[in-house]
Amino acid sequence: MTFSKATRAHDVQTLKQTEFDLLIIGGGITGAGVAIQAAAAGMKTALIDMQDFGGGTSSRSTRLVHGGIRYLKTFDVEVVSETVKERAVVQHIAPHMTTPDPMILPIYDEPGTTFSMFSVKIAMDLYDRLAGVPETPNLMKYANYTLTKEEVLKREPQLNPDHLVGAGVYLDYQNNDSRLVLENIKRAHDEGGIMMSRMKAKKVLHDHGEVCGVTVEDVMTGEIFDVKAKLVLNASGPWSDDVRHLDNLGDIADHMRPTKGVHLVVDSSRLNVPQPTYFGSGTNDGRMIFTIPREGKTYFGTTDTDYDGDMTNPQVTQADVDYLLNIINKKYPSAHLTIDDVESSWAGIRPLMAPPTTTPSGIEPDATTGASAAASLTPSSVSRGSSLIVAEDGLITLAGGKLTDYRVMANGAMKKIRQLLRDEYLDTFPEVDSAELKVSGGDFDSNRVEAEMARFVEYGQVHGLPQAEAREIATLFGSNALQIFDAVDDTVAAPNLTQGETAALHYSLENEMTLSAVDYLLRRTYHVLFGSDVDRVKVGVVAEMARVLGWDAIETAKQNAEVDRVLADAQLVDLKAGKQAKAV
């Protein structure tokens, strides 16, 4: 079943004409995780998002599936216990995009350090024990160990040797966050769900005081209409409070404490990090910093500051850049990085739960984990726990959490949803084993990922693609890459694109609800963030999308302008220009 602009009009009519069992507001990883389970259980499921799928927080993470080892220092064992087990589960259900990649954690003897050599070994042992690493045959090779100072510097010679005492090495996973969202959405669509991007919630509807749907606006056409549903789930992340405020019978108190995290990308020739590295900031602020090698680049972050600005387009500021470059240049003193070395960047908003005070009137706390206890906590100290709340009028809000534990959050929400449908409507739905529910593109043996991916790459080469291009397509699309490779023979390369790039773009337009050039260049692929040839690719993508989707000159110019704006933001063009102006 295709999933494209061509099918969107039909899906809009279905939204208008159907009373759904469940309407989800928010197409990030939380909403997508619930949607795949609900649709697979046979529920009439709809999901709406005012932007592209994953257009908010879920495409702006550190791109890791990790348990958060640093939370063990604050004894947030419950959160770590849940998330650390999920790394292997996510790798099983999304094997093409979740890759085991041991993390090195250098230990420095400096003020405010998060771990010592003694405490890091204890933390890593607990981390492995919580994850079941010692008992899992295919994970035993990733059991943690420690390194001496000399061994650390042999592995990472650019690291600052001053006050370095050694390192720990433990298992975590790299991930493609935006595609994880999308592949969940695609599978939910395949299971019969109506998945609708660019559809904005305007008002929560009621019938005799009970939530019964939402008034929505089609962002693409401006049309406003009602969507009816037995249950409505607010899974809008940083916008959770905004959505709750659309409910005039609901709770008006704010429950979220959004914080901003920033990452910067440089070429690996400027900062050579052979494996993911995680260390204390050295600024006595409680932060930990990642440096991650990826696709010939190295990216590093993150900041953690309270945020009250534009949620849809958070910006990297000069203060963010200064903070990260100061830390990186201290930890890697030979790099001498400046803002001019930054090739791309991104800023994202974490949907943290505000510290609880008293239970708001009309709210039934259902399941809250890892909640912090003091409003004075710094952003870095706020728990990454999640919250599931059912308001007095029935609006369900699922908020907080981390990308890694999205499936666990969805499991909890689905338990409550099944209960409500059973109690209020006598509707029964089976419990889905979400740990075995593969996302789209994940239909292959997750115990043999390297062999399976090699098979996909070889298949692409048989169809005439260079090995590197076939590997990139296989990594992005998983088992769906076979459809792209099959189409290559009949695909004419579009101007400024290779035959493989053209076939991949066509697949995405037909099967991934790719509606704008930014959708494709930033979230379906990583051209904006990690691409070395983005200027060529963007020209080809916009022109080919204009041809396929029938854009006129005005729309094509609009798309070009939007791509240029996103690229300028990512490349910090304004900040770099400001620096040059000051120099003059």
C-alpha positions in Angstrom: 0.0 0.0 0.0 1.5 3.3 -1.0 1.9 6.1 1.5 2.3 9.4 -0.4 0.8 12.7 -1.5 -1.3 10.7 -4.0 -3.0 8.8 -1.1 -3.3 11.7 1.3 -6.6 13.0 -0.1 -8.2 9.6 0.5 -6.9 9.5 4.0 -8.3 13.0 4.7 -11.7 11.7 3.7 -11.3 8.7 6.0 -10.4 11.1 8.9 -13.7 13.0 8.3 -15.9 10.0 8.0 -14.6 7.6 10.6 -15.1 7.4 14.4 -11.7 6.1 15.5 -11.0 4.0 18.5 -7.9 6.1 19.1 -6.7 9.4 17.8 -3.1 10.3 18.6 -1.9 13.9 18.6 1.9 13.9 17.9 3.9 12.1 15.3 7.2 11.9 17.1 8.6 8.7 18.5 6.2 8.5 21.3 3.1 8.8 19.2 4.5 6.6 16.5 5.3 3.9 19.1 1.7 3.9 20.3 0.3 4.0 16.7 2.2 0.9 15.6 0.9 -1.1 18.5 -2.7 0.2 18.3 -3.0 -0.5 14.6 -1.4 -3.9 14.9 -4.0 -4.7 17.6 -6.8 -3.9 15.2 -7.9 -0.6 16.6 -9.2 2.0 14.3 -6.2 4.3 14.7 -5.4 7.8 13.5 -2.4 9.9 14.1 -1.9 13.6 13.3 1.1 15.9 13.5 1.2 19.6 12.6 4.7 19.1 11.0 6.4 16.2 9.3 6.6 13.0 11.2 9.5 13.4 13.7 9.8 17.0 12.7 10.3 18.1 16.4 12.3 16.5 19.1 12.5 13.1 17.5 14.8 14.2 14.7 17.0 16.3 16.9 18.4 13.8 19.4 22.0 12.6 20.0 21.1 9.7 17.7 21.9 7.0 20.2 19.9 4.2 21.8 21.4 4.3 25.3 20.5 3.6 28.8 21.9 6.8 30.3 24.7 5.5 32.4 25.2 8.9 34.1 21.8 8.6 35.8 23.2 5.8 38.0 25.2 8.5 39.8 21.9 10.1 40.9 20.5 6.7 41.7 17.8 6.9 39.0 18.1 3.2 38.7 14.5 2.7 37.7 14.8 4.8 34.6 18.2 3.2 33.7 16.8 -0.3 34.3 14.0 0.3 31.9 16.0 2.0 29.1 19.1 -0.1 29.2 17.2 -3.3 28.4 15.5 -1.5 25.5 18.7 -1.1 23.5 18.7 -4.7 22.4 14.9 -4.7 21.9 15.1 -1.7 19.6 18.0 -3.3 17.8 15.8 -6.4 17.2 12.8 -4.5 15.9 14.8 -2.0 13.9 18.0 -3.8 13.0 19.0 -1.8 10.0 19.3 1.4 11.9 20.4 0.4 15.4 24.0 -0.6 15.6 26.0 -1.8 18.7 28.9 0.6 19.1 30.9 0.4 22.4 31.3 3.8 24.1 34.6 4.9 25.7 34.2 6.9 28.9 37.5 8.7 29.7 37.9 9.4 33.4 39.6 12.7 34.5 40.6 13.7 38.0 38.9 17.2 37.9 36.3 19.1 40.0 32.7 18.0 39.4 33.7 14.8 37.6 30.9 12.4 37.2 32.8 9.2 37.7 36.1 7.9 39.1 37.8 4.8 37.9 36.3 3.0 40.9 32.7 4.3 40.5 32.7 3.9 36.7 33.5 0.2 37.0 30.6 -0.2 39.5 28.3 1.7 37.3 29.3 -0.3 34.2 28.8 -3.6 36.0 25.4 -2.5 37.1 24.6 -1.2 33.6 25.5 -4.5 32.1 23.7 -6.5 34.8 20.5 -4.4 34.2 20.8 -5.0 30.5 21.4 -8.7 30.8 24.7 -8.5 28.9 26.5 -11.3 30.9 23.6 -13.7 30.2 23.0 -12.9 26.5 25.3 -14.8 24.1 25.3 -12.2 21.3 26.0 -9.4 23.8 28.7 -11.1 25.9 31.4 -9.9 23.6 30.4 -6.3 24.5 30.9 -6.8 28.3 32.5 -3.7 29.8 36.1 -3.3 30.7 38.6 -0.6 31.8 41.6 1.0 30.1 44.7 2.5 31.6 45.7 6.1 30.7 48.3 4.8 28.3 45.7 2.5 26.6 43.2 5.4 26.3 45.8 7.7 24.6 46.8 4.9 22.2 43.2 4.6 21.2 42.4 8.3 21.1 45.7 10.2 20.8 43.9 13.6 20.4 42.5 13.4 24.0 44.0 15.7 26.6 46.4 13.6 28.7 46.3 16.2 31.6 44.5 14.7 34.7 43.4 11.7 32.6 43.5 8.5 34.8 41.9 5.9 32.5 38.6 5.0 30.9 35.7 2.6 30.9 34.3 0.9 27.8 30.7 -0.2 27.7 28.0 -1.1 25.2 25.6 1.5 23.7 24.0 1.8 20.2 24.0 4.3 17.4 20.6 5.0 15.8 18.9 7.0 13.1 16.2 8.9 15.1 14.1 10.4 12.4 13.9 7.1 10.4 13.0 5.2 13.5 10.0 7.4 13.8 9.2 7.0 10.2 9.5 3.2 10.0 7.1 2.9 13.0 4.7 5.2 11.2 5.0 3.2 8.0 4.3 0.0 9.7 1.3 1.5 11.5 0.0 2.6 8.1 0.6 -0.8 6.7 -1.5 -2.2 9.6 -4.4 0.0 8.6 -3.8 3.2 10.6 -4.4 6.7 9.2 -1.1 8.5 9.6 -1.4 12.2 8.8 1.4 14.8 8.8 0.7 18.5 8.5 -2.6 18.2 10.3 -2.8 20.5 13.3 -5.0 20.0 16.4 -7.1 23.2 17.0 -9.6 22.2 19.7 -10.5 19.2 21.8 -14.1 18.2 21.3 -16.5 17.0 24.0 -19.8 15.0 24.2 -21.5 15.4 27.5 -18.3 16.5 29.1 -16.2 13.6 27.7 -13.5 14.0 25.1 -14.8 12.7 21.8 -12.4 14.0 19.2 -10.5 17.0 17.9 -11.0 19.8 15.5 -8.1 19.9 13.1 -6.7 22.1 10.4 -5.1 20.7 7.3 -2.0 22.7 7.1 -1.6 22.0 3.4 -5.1 23.2 2.4 -6.3 25.3 5.3 -9.5 23.2 5.6 -10.8 22.8 9.1 -12.9 19.8 10.2 -13.6 17.5 13.1 -12.1 14.1 13.7 -14.2 11.9 16.0 -12.6 9.3 18.3 -13.5 7.3 21.4 -10.2 8.1 23.0 -7.7 10.9 22.3 -4.0 10.6 23.3 -1.8 13.6 23.6 1.7 12.5 22.7 3.0 15.8 21.4 6.3 16.0 23.4 7.3 19.6 24.2 3.9 20.7 23.0 2.0 18.5 25.6 1.0 21.5 27.6 -0.2 23.4 24.5 -2.4 20.5 23.4 -3.8 20.1 26.9 -4.7 23.9 26.8 -6.9 23.1 23.7 -9.1 21.2 26.1 -11.4 23.8 27.8 -12.6 21.3 30.3 -9.1 20.0 31.2 -6.2 21.0 33.4 -4.6 24.4 32.6 -1.5 23.9 34.7 1.9 23.4 32.9 3.5 20.0 33.4 6.5 20.3 31.1 10.0 21.7 31.6 11.4 21.9 28.1 15.2 22.1 27.7 17.3 22.7 24.7 20.1 20.5 23.5 22.6 21.4 20.7 25.0 19.3 18.6 27.7 20.5 16.3 29.2 18.6 13.3 32.8 18.9 12.0 34.7 16.9 9.5 36.6 13.9 10.9 39.8 15.4 9.6 39.4 18.2 12.1 38.4 15.9 15.0 39.3 12.3 14.7 37.3 10.2 17.2 37.7 6.5 16.4 34.7 5.4 18.5 31.9 7.1 20.4 33.3 8.9 23.5 31.4 10.2 26.5 33.0 12.4 29.2 32.3 15.0 31.8 32.2 18.6 30.7 35.0 19.6 33.1 33.0 22.7 33.9 31.5 21.5 37.1 28.0 21.8 35.7 27.0 18.1 35.8 26.8 17.8 32.1 28.2 14.9 30.1 29.4 15.4 26.5 29.3 12.9 23.6 31.7 12.9 20.6 30.4 10.6 17.9 32.0 9.5 14.6 29.5 9.2 11.7 29.7 9.1 7.9 33.1 10.8 7.8 32.1 13.4 10.3 32.3 13.9 14.0 29.5 15.4 16.0 29.5 16.5 19.6 27.0 17.7 22.2 24.9 18.3 24.0 24.0 21.4 25.9 21.1 21.4 28.4 19.5 24.7 29.1 15.9 25.7 30.0 14.0 26.8 27.0 10.9 29.0 26.5 11.3 30.0 22.8 9.9 28.8 19.5 9.4 25.1 19.8 9.2 24.4 16.1 12.4 26.1 15.1 14.9 26.2 18.0 18.1 27.9 17.1 21.8 27.3 17.9 23.1 30.4 19.6 26.6 31.8 20.0 26.5 30.8 23.6 25.8 27.2 22.7 28.7 27.2 20.2 31.1 28.8 22.7 30.1 26.3 25.4 30.7 23.2 23.3 33.8 24.5 21.5 35.3 25.4 24.9 34.8 21.9 26.2 35.9 20.1 23.0 39.1 22.2 22.7 40.0 21.4 26.3 39.4 17.7 25.9 41.0 17.6 22.4 43.6 20.5 22.6 45.3 19.8 19.3 42.0 20.2 17.4 41.8 24.0 17.8 38.2 24.0 16.5 36.5 27.3 15.7 33.0 28.1 14.5 34.3 28.1 11.0 35.0 24.3 11.3 31.3 23.6 12.1 29.8 22.2 8.9 26.3 21.6 10.3 24.4 21.6 13.6 21.0 21.0 15.1 19.1 22.0 18.2 16.3 20.0 19.8 13.9 20.4 22.7 13.7 17.7 25.4 10.2 17.1 26.7 11.2 16.9 30.4 8.6 16.7 33.1 8.5 19.6 35.5 9.1 18.7 39.1 5.7 17.8 40.7 4.3 20.0 43.4 0.7 19.0 44.2 -1.7 16.9 42.1 -3.8 19.2 40.0 -7.5 19.1 40.5 -9.3 16.9 38.0 -6.2 14.8 37.1 -5.8 11.2 37.8 -2.1 10.2 38.1 -1.7 6.9 36.3 1.9 6.0 36.0 4.8 8.3 36.7 8.4 7.1 36.8 11.6 8.8 37.9 9.9 12.1 38.8 12.2 14.7 40.3 11.4 16.2 43.6 12.7 19.7 43.6 11.9 22.7 41.4 15.4 24.0 41.9 17.0 21.1 40.0 19.3 22.1 37.1 18.2 21.0 33.7 20.8 18.3 33.7 19.5 16.9 36.9 15.8 16.6 35.9 14.8 13.0 35.5 14.1 11.5 32.0 11.2 9.6 33.4 7.8 9.5 31.7 4.3 10.3 32.8 0.9 8.9 31.7 -2.1 10.9 32.9 -5.8 10.6 32.3 -7.7 13.9 32.8 -11.2 14.0 34.3 -12.7 14.5 30.9 -10.8 11.5 29.4 -7.9 13.3 27.6 -4.8 11.0 27.9 -1.4 12.6 28.0 1.8 10.6 27.6 4.9 12.7 28.1 8.5 12.7 29.1 10.8 9.8 28.6 13.7 9.2 26.2 13.8 7.9 22.6 15.3 4.7 23.9 12.3 3.7 26.0 9.6 4.7 23.5 8.3 1.2 23.2 8.0 0.8 27.0 6.1 4.0 27.2 3.8 2.8 24.4 3.3 -0.5 26.3 2.1 1.4 29.4 -0.2 3.7 27.3 -1.7 0.7 25.4 -2.5 -1.1 28.7 -4.5 2.0 29.8 -6.1 2.4 26.3 -7.3 -1.2 26.2 -8.7 -0.9 29.7 -10.6 2.3 28.8 -12.0 0.9 25.6 -13.1 -2.3 27.4 -14.6 -0.5 30.4 -16.3 2.3 28.5 -17.2 0.7 25.2 -17.0 -3.0 25.8 -14.4 -3.2 23.0 -11.7 -5.7 23.5 -8.4 -5.8 21.7 -5.5 -8.2 22.0 -2.2 -7.3 23.6 0.5 -7.0 20.9 4.0 -8.4 21.6 5.7 -5.1 20.7 9.1 -6.6 21.3 8.5 -8.8 18.2 6.7 -6.1 16.2 9.3 -5.2 13.5 9.2 -1.7 12.1 9.0 -1.2 8.3 12.4 -2.1 6.8 13.3 -4.4 9.7 12.0 -7.7 8.2 15.2 -9.7 8.4 17.1 -11.7 11.0 18.4 -9.3 13.7 20.8 -11.9 14.9 22.6 -11.8 11.6 22.5 -8.1 10.8 26.0 -7.8 9.3 25.4 -10.8 7.0 21.9 -9.6 6.0 23.1 -6.1 5.3 25.9 -7.4 3.2 23.4 -9.5 1.2 21.3 -6.3 0.6 24.4 -4.4 -0.5 25.4 -7.2 -2.9 21.9 -7.2 -4.3 22.3 -3.5 -5.0 25.6 -4.0 -6.7 24.0 -6.7 -8.9 21.7 -4.0 -10.1 24.7 -1.8 -11.0 25.1 0.4 -8.0 28.5 1.2 -6.5 29.1 -0.6 -3.2 29.2 2.6 -1.1 25.9 3.8 -2.6 24.2 0.4 -2.2 25.4 0.3 1.5 24.0 3.8 2.2 20.6 2.9 0.7 20.5 -0.4 2.6 21.4 1.3 5.9 18.7 3.9 5.4 15.9 1.7 4.2 16.7 -1.8 5.5 14.8 -4.6 3.8 12.8 -2.0 1.8 16.1 -1.2 0.0 15.3 -4.3 -2.1 12.4 -2.5 -3.7 14.7 0.4 -4.5 17.3 -1.9 -6.0 14.7 -3.7 -8.1 13.6 -0.3 -9.5 17.1 0.9 -10.4 17.1 -1.0 -13.8 14.0 1.0 -14.9 15.1 4.3 -13.4 16.6 7.1 -15.4 19.0 9.2 -13.3 17.5 12.7 -12.7 19.8 15.7 -13.4 22.3 16.2 -10.6 21.4 12.8 -9.1 22.8 9.3 -9.5 20.6 6.5 -10.6 20.6 5.1 -7.0 19.8 8.5 -5.5 16.9 8.9 -8.0 15.5 5.5 -7.2 15.7 6.1 -3.5 13.9 9.5 -3.9 11.2 7.9 -5.9 10.7 5.2 -3.3 10.4 7.8 -0.6 7.9 9.9 -2.5 5.7 6.9 -3.1 6.0 5.2 0.3 7.1 7.6 3.0 4.7 10.6 2.8 7.6 12.8 1.7 5.9 16.1 0.9 8.8 18.6 0.9 12.4 18.7 0.0 13.3 19.3 3.6 11.5 16.2 4.6 13.8 14.2 2.3 17.1 16.0 2.8 16.9 16.4 6.5 14.8 13.5 7.9 14.4 10.7 5.2 18.1 11.1 4.6 20.9 12.9 6.4 22.2 15.0 3.5 21.7 18.3 5.4 23.5 17.1 8.6 26.2 14.8 7.3 26.3 15.0 3.5 29.5 16.1 1.8 27.7 16.9 -1.5 24.5 18.5 -0.3 24.7 21.4 -2.7 24.5 19.1 -5.7 21.9 16.8 -4.2 19.5 19.5 -3.1 19.4 20.9 -6.7 18.6 17.5 -8.0 16.1 16.6 -5.3 14.1 19.8 -5.6 13.9 19.6 -9.4 12.9 15.9 -9.4 10.3 16.4 -6.7 8.9 19.4 -8.7 8.6 17.1 -11.7 7.0 14.1 -9.9 4.7 16.1 -7.6 3.8 18.7 -10.2 5.0 21.8 -8.4 4.7 25.1 -10.3 7.4 27.7 -10.4 6.1 29.4 -7.3 6.0 26.2 -5.2 9.4 25.2 -6.5 10.9 28.5 -5.5 9.3 28.2 -2.1 10.8 24.7 -1.6 14.2 26.0 -2.7 14.0 28.9 -0.2 13.0 26.5 2.6 15.9 24.2 1.9 18.3 27.2 1.8 16.9 28.4 5.1 17.4 25.0 6.8 20.9 24.7 5.4 21.8 28.2 6.6 20.5 27.5 10.1 22.4 24.1 10.2 25.6 25.7 8.9 25.4 28.6 11.3 25.6 31.1 8.5 24.3 34.1 10.5 26.6 33.3 13.5 29.6 33.0 11.2 28.7 36.3 9.5 28.3 38.0 12.8 31.8 36.8 13.8 33.3 38.1 10.6 31.5 41.5 11.0 33.0 41.9 14.5 36.4 41.1 13.1 36.0 43.9 10.5 
